[in-house]
Amino acid sequence: MDTACRTLSIAAGGLQALEAQFSDREFAATFLRMVGMLMKVRGRVIVTGIGKSGIVARKMTATLTSTGTPAIFLHPADAGHGDLGMVTPDDVVLMLSHSGESTELGPIIQYCKRFAVPLMGMTAQPQSTVAQAADVCILMPDVQEACPNALAPTTSTTVQMAFGDALAVSLMEMRGFSADDFHKFHPNGRLGAQLLKVRELMASDDQVPMVREDASLLDATIEMTRARLGGTAVVDRNGRLIGAFTDGDLRRTVTGKQNLTEPVGRFMTVTPQAVGPDELASEALHMMHERNIMLLFVCENGRLTGALHMHDLLHAGVA
């Protein structure tokens, strides 16, 4: 327990040291220059590193790619066996190396210099080969490793990972990367489900139950039974939503022994809850939970365009 807590404490100290770096004027200027270069790159960000830094580089690549910055990982061991061919002058290389002296990175550095490919470095050693070769170099804090032998990369990789996230999120906000953009890159899994729009799940056209306010209770019941959504919308002559009539309303009406020829407008819920087609499905589900309802009608400019049932949301994995 003591060892585990000490490891976390050392990691937290490393993150605090990184955060403090941003208060340094020179570090901040270098970071802004890096962001500027990445915003203007016409090609891709080629992220590279060896060992544990290579693992962090892979994660950085994935985060950049999924948040609007095209990136690809280049393994240094494969670079000298043909993979350097993927690097073009339109790209920028981002090189991670805590020591800045990994020999496997040498061919990539030479290639960047030979073909004028911009090289950015991330290292803790200002006099290292990577730091001296880079056009822009972020000097990471030289943090204490949690390893008792000060050998296994622990805190240093945590700090690298955190910086990569800070860089990716900065670029994401600079690009105005929206939830819509996120959905394009994350169509599957739970994240994709959370980013679904109402229009992607709603019933539309003939599947939407609707009656006019002068329709009889019997006609409304038939329409509800046809659509099997547990209710029907009540619209005016212009197709604007003015009410809703649900299974619960029907049960209360029958209990009251009302004549089924009476107009549904007398028993409907006036101005029912509605949602727009471009709202997130997760927001629609939250609305249903808050109001304890199973059915939402979808309106655009006041006109009824669809219907959304809670079962459709849950079936799609929205939570």
C-alpha positions as CSV (number, residue, x, y, z in Angstrom):
1,M,0.0,0.0,0.0
2,D,2.8,2.4,0.9
3,T,4.6,1.7,-2.4
4,A,1.4,2.1,-4.4
5,C,0.6,5.4,-2.8
6,R,4.2,6.6,-3.1
7,T,4.0,5.8,-6.9
8,L,0.9,7.9,-7.3
9,S,2.3,10.7,-5.3
10,I,5.4,10.8,-7.4
11,A,3.3,10.7,-10.6
12,A,1.2,13.6,-9.3
13,G,4.4,15.5,-8.6
14,G,5.5,15.0,-12.2
15,L,2.2,16.3,-13.5
16,Q,2.5,19.3,-11.3
17,A,6.0,19.9,-12.6
18,L,4.7,19.8,-16.2
19,E,1.9,22.2,-15.4
20,A,4.4,24.6,-13.9
21,Q,6.4,24.5,-17.1
22,F,3.6,26.3,-18.9
23,S,4.2,29.3,-16.6
24,D,7.7,29.6,-18.1
25,R,7.7,32.1,-20.9
26,E,10.1,30.2,-23.1
27,F,8.3,26.9,-22.7
28,A,4.9,28.6,-23.4
29,A,6.3,30.2,-26.5
30,T,7.7,26.9,-27.7
31,F,4.3,25.2,-27.1
32,L,2.5,27.9,-29.0
33,R,4.9,27.5,-31.9
34,M,4.3,23.8,-31.9
35,V,0.5,24.3,-32.0
36,G,0.9,26.8,-34.8
37,M,3.0,24.4,-36.9
38,L,0.5,21.5,-36.3
39,M,-2.4,23.7,-37.3
40,K,-0.8,24.6,-40.5
41,V,0.6,21.3,-41.5
42,R,-0.7,20.2,-45.0
43,G,0.0,16.5,-44.5
44,R,0.1,14.4,-41.4
45,V,1.8,14.4,-38.0
46,I,4.3,11.5,-38.0
47,V,4.6,10.5,-34.4
48,T,7.6,8.3,-33.5
49,G,9.4,7.0,-30.4
50,I,11.1,3.8,-29.2
51,G,10.4,1.7,-26.1
52,K,8.0,3.1,-23.6
53,S,8.1,6.5,-25.4
54,G,7.0,4.5,-28.5
55,I,4.0,3.2,-26.6
56,V,3.1,6.8,-25.6
57,A,3.6,7.9,-29.2
58,R,1.1,5.3,-30.4
59,K,-1.5,6.6,-27.9
60,M,-0.8,10.2,-28.9
61,T,-1.3,9.2,-32.6
62,A,-4.7,7.7,-31.7
63,T,-5.8,10.7,-29.8
64,L,-4.7,13.2,-32.4
65,T,-6.3,11.2,-35.2
66,S,-9.6,10.9,-33.4
67,T,-9.8,14.6,-32.6
68,G,-9.3,16.1,-36.0
69,T,-5.5,16.1,-36.5
70,P,-4.4,13.5,-39.1
71,A,-1.5,11.5,-37.6
72,I,0.3,8.2,-38.1
73,F,2.8,6.3,-36.0
74,L,6.2,5.5,-37.4
75,H,8.1,2.7,-35.7
76,P,11.9,3.6,-35.7
77,A,12.9,0.0,-36.3
78,D,10.8,-0.1,-39.5
79,A,11.8,3.4,-40.6
80,G,15.2,2.3,-42.1
81,H,13.5,-0.6,-43.9
82,G,11.3,1.3,-46.2
83,D,8.8,3.0,-43.9
84,L,10.5,6.4,-44.2
85,G,8.8,6.5,-47.6
86,M,5.6,7.5,-45.8
87,V,7.1,10.8,-44.7
88,T,6.7,13.7,-47.1
89,P,7.8,17.3,-47.0
90,D,4.1,18.2,-46.3
91,D,4.3,16.3,-43.0
92,V,5.8,17.1,-39.7
93,V,7.6,14.6,-37.5
94,L,7.0,14.6,-33.7
95,M,9.7,12.6,-31.9
96,L,9.4,11.4,-28.3
97,S,12.5,10.4,-26.4
98,H,13.0,11.0,-22.7
99,S,16.8,10.7,-23.0
100,G,17.0,12.2,-26.5
101,E,19.7,9.7,-27.4
102,S,17.9,6.6,-28.7
103,T,20.1,5.4,-31.6
104,E,17.1,4.0,-33.4
105,L,15.9,7.6,-34.0
106,G,19.1,8.5,-35.9
107,P,17.8,7.5,-39.4
108,I,14.6,9.5,-39.0
109,I,16.5,12.6,-37.9
110,Q,18.9,12.3,-40.9
111,Y,15.9,11.8,-43.2
112,C,14.1,14.9,-41.9
113,K,17.3,17.0,-42.4
114,R,17.9,15.7,-45.8
115,F,14.4,16.3,-47.2
116,A,13.5,19.4,-45.1
117,V,10.8,17.7,-43.1
118,P,9.9,19.8,-40.0
119,L,11.1,18.0,-36.9
120,M,9.6,18.5,-33.4
121,G,11.0,16.9,-30.3
122,M,9.9,16.0,-26.8
123,T,12.7,15.2,-24.5
124,A,13.9,16.0,-20.9
125,Q,17.6,16.5,-22.0
126,P,18.3,19.9,-23.6
127,Q,21.7,19.0,-24.8
128,S,20.6,15.7,-26.3
129,T,20.7,14.7,-30.0
130,V,16.9,15.0,-30.4
131,A,16.8,18.4,-28.7
132,Q,19.7,19.8,-30.9
133,A,18.3,18.4,-34.1
134,A,14.6,19.5,-33.6
135,D,13.3,22.6,-35.2
136,V,11.0,23.0,-32.2
137,C,11.7,21.1,-29.0
138,I,9.5,20.8,-25.9
139,L,11.7,20.3,-22.9
140,M,9.8,18.0,-20.5
141,P,10.5,18.3,-16.8
142,D,13.2,15.9,-15.6
143,V,11.0,14.1,-13.2
144,Q,11.7,11.4,-10.5
145,E,10.8,7.9,-11.7
146,A,8.7,5.9,-9.2
147,C,10.9,2.9,-9.9
148,P,13.1,2.4,-6.8
149,N,16.1,1.8,-9.2
150,A,15.2,5.0,-11.2
151,L,15.3,2.8,-14.3
152,A,11.8,1.8,-15.4
153,P,10.0,4.7,-17.1
154,T,7.0,5.5,-14.9
155,T,6.5,9.1,-14.1
156,S,8.3,10.2,-17.2
157,T,5.8,8.4,-19.5
158,T,2.9,9.6,-17.4
159,V,4.1,13.2,-18.0
160,Q,4.5,12.5,-21.8
161,M,1.0,11.1,-22.0
162,A,-0.5,14.1,-20.2
163,F,1.4,16.5,-22.5
164,G,0.1,14.6,-25.5
165,D,-3.5,15.0,-24.2
166,A,-2.9,18.7,-23.6
167,L,-1.6,19.1,-27.1
168,A,-4.5,17.2,-28.7
169,V,-7.2,19.0,-26.8
170,S,-5.6,22.4,-27.6
171,L,-5.6,21.5,-31.3
172,M,-9.1,20.2,-31.0
173,E,-10.4,23.5,-29.6
174,M,-8.4,25.5,-32.0
175,R,-10.1,23.6,-34.9
176,G,-13.5,24.0,-33.3
177,F,-13.9,20.2,-33.3
178,S,-17.5,19.6,-32.5
179,A,-19.6,16.6,-31.3
180,D,-20.7,16.1,-34.9
181,D,-17.1,15.8,-35.9
182,F,-16.5,13.4,-33.1
183,H,-19.4,11.2,-34.3
184,K,-17.9,11.0,-37.8
185,F,-14.7,9.5,-36.3
186,H,-16.4,7.3,-33.6
187,P,-19.5,5.7,-35.3
188,N,-19.3,2.5,-33.3
189,G,-19.4,1.5,-29.6
190,R,-20.8,3.3,-26.7
191,L,-19.2,6.6,-27.6
192,G,-20.8,6.5,-31.1
193,A,-24.2,5.7,-29.5
194,Q,-23.8,8.8,-27.2
195,L,-23.2,11.0,-30.2
196,L,-26.2,9.7,-32.3
197,K,-28.7,12.4,-33.3
198,V,-32.4,12.1,-32.7
199,R,-33.1,12.0,-36.5
200,E,-31.0,8.9,-36.8
201,L,-33.3,6.9,-34.4
202,M,-36.7,8.5,-34.7
203,A,-39.7,7.1,-36.5
204,S,-40.6,9.3,-39.5
205,D,-43.2,9.7,-42.3
206,D,-46.0,7.0,-42.1
207,Q,-44.4,5.5,-38.9
208,V,-45.3,8.6,-36.9
209,P,-48.7,8.3,-35.3
210,M,-50.8,11.5,-35.6
211,V,-54.4,12.6,-35.6
212,R,-56.2,15.9,-35.9
213,E,-57.7,17.4,-32.7
214,D,-61.2,16.8,-34.0
215,A,-60.5,13.1,-34.5
216,S,-62.6,10.8,-32.2
217,L,-61.1,8.9,-29.3
218,L,-61.7,5.7,-31.3
219,D,-59.7,7.0,-34.2
220,A,-56.9,8.0,-31.9
221,T,-56.9,4.6,-30.3
222,I,-56.7,2.9,-33.7
223,E,-53.8,5.2,-34.7
224,M,-51.9,4.4,-31.5
225,T,-52.5,0.7,-32.1
226,R,-51.2,1.0,-35.7
227,A,-47.9,2.7,-34.8
228,R,-47.3,0.7,-31.5
229,L,-45.4,3.6,-29.9
230,G,-47.7,4.0,-26.9
231,G,-49.2,7.2,-28.0
232,T,-50.2,9.5,-30.8
233,A,-49.4,13.1,-31.7
234,V,-52.3,15.5,-32.1
235,V,-51.7,18.1,-34.8
236,D,-53.5,21.1,-36.2
237,R,-54.4,21.6,-39.9
238,N,-50.9,22.8,-40.6
239,G,-49.2,19.8,-39.1
240,R,-48.1,21.6,-36.0
241,L,-47.9,19.6,-32.8
242,I,-50.5,20.8,-30.3
243,G,-51.0,17.8,-28.1
244,A,-50.4,14.2,-27.3
245,F,-52.6,11.3,-26.4
246,T,-51.0,8.3,-24.8
247,D,-51.9,4.8,-23.5
248,G,-52.2,6.4,-20.0
249,D,-54.6,9.0,-21.3
250,L,-56.7,6.3,-22.9
251,R,-56.9,4.2,-19.7
252,R,-58.0,7.3,-17.7
253,T,-60.6,8.1,-20.4
254,V,-62.0,4.5,-20.4
255,T,-62.2,4.5,-16.6
256,G,-64.2,7.6,-16.8
257,K,-66.6,5.9,-19.2
258,Q,-66.3,8.5,-21.9
259,N,-68.0,8.1,-25.3
260,L,-65.4,7.0,-27.8
261,T,-66.9,9.3,-30.4
262,E,-65.9,12.4,-28.5
263,P,-63.0,14.4,-29.9
264,V,-59.5,13.5,-28.7
265,G,-58.7,17.2,-28.3
266,R,-60.7,17.2,-25.1
267,F,-58.5,14.6,-23.5
268,M,-55.1,15.2,-24.9
269,T,-52.0,16.6,-23.1
270,V,-51.6,20.1,-24.3
271,T,-48.2,21.3,-25.5
272,P,-46.4,18.0,-25.0
273,Q,-42.7,17.6,-24.6
274,A,-40.9,17.7,-27.9
275,V,-37.3,17.6,-29.2
276,G,-35.5,18.8,-32.3
277,P,-34.2,16.3,-34.8
278,D,-30.6,17.5,-34.5
279,E,-30.5,17.1,-30.7
280,L,-28.3,14.4,-29.3
281,A,-30.1,11.2,-28.6
282,S,-28.5,11.0,-25.1
283,E,-30.1,14.4,-24.3
284,A,-33.5,13.1,-25.4
285,L,-33.1,10.1,-23.1
286,H,-32.1,12.4,-20.2
287,M,-35.3,14.4,-20.9
288,M,-37.4,11.3,-20.9
289,H,-35.9,10.2,-17.5
290,E,-36.5,13.6,-16.0
291,R,-40.1,13.8,-17.1
292,N,-40.9,10.1,-16.6
293,I,-42.1,9.6,-20.2
294,M,-41.5,7.0,-22.8
295,L,-42.3,8.9,-26.0
296,L,-41.0,12.1,-27.4
297,F,-42.3,13.8,-30.5
298,V,-39.8,15.4,-32.8
299,C,-40.6,18.9,-34.3
300,E,-38.8,21.2,-36.7
301,N,-40.0,24.8,-36.8
302,G,-43.0,23.7,-34.9
303,R,-44.1,21.0,-37.4
304,L,-44.2,17.4,-36.4
305,T,-41.5,15.4,-38.2
306,G,-40.9,12.3,-36.1
307,A,-41.4,10.3,-32.9
308,L,-38.8,8.8,-30.6
309,H,-39.5,6.0,-28.1
310,M,-37.3,5.2,-25.2
311,H,-36.9,1.5,-26.3
312,D,-35.3,2.7,-29.6
313,L,-32.7,4.7,-27.6
314,L,-31.9,1.8,-25.3
315,H,-31.8,-0.6,-28.2
316,A,-29.2,1.6,-29.9
317,G,-27.0,1.6,-26.8
318,V,-27.7,5.2,-25.7
319,A,-27.3,5.6,-22.0
